[in-house]
Amino acid sequence: MNAAPAPAAPAMNNPPRAADLERALRAALAPSLLEVIDESAAHAGHSGANAVGYGTHFRVRIASAQFDGKPRVVRHRLVYDALQAFIAQGLHAIAIETL
């Protein structure tokens, strides 16, 4: 009896794009201000970079009423939680600026 094959690893030829992250953040946090910048090309050759030059390093500037009264670590956790699904797609680093 043959065992079922292991699930395939996420395709690295399909890394996330800024628009994908933006959609997830809008759905989760209803931001009043949102800017998602793919800075992957500036990290070529660094740890976590891929061969296609996008989808690994992002900067997120975000303001949301859900951040009101919360410390920075909690605001950042909300952003990370909203983007967790993209880690398996090759997202390596997120620079977060909560406003």
PEUR-V333737 format. One record per helix or strand of 3 or more residues. SS is the DSSP state (hx for helix, st for strand). FROM is the first residue (numbers start at 0). TO is the last residue. Records with the same first field share a line. If there is no record, write none. Layout:
SS: FROM-TO, FROM-TO
//
This chain:
hx: 11-13, 17-28, 39-42, 64-66, 71-88
st: 32-37, 56-62, 92-97
//
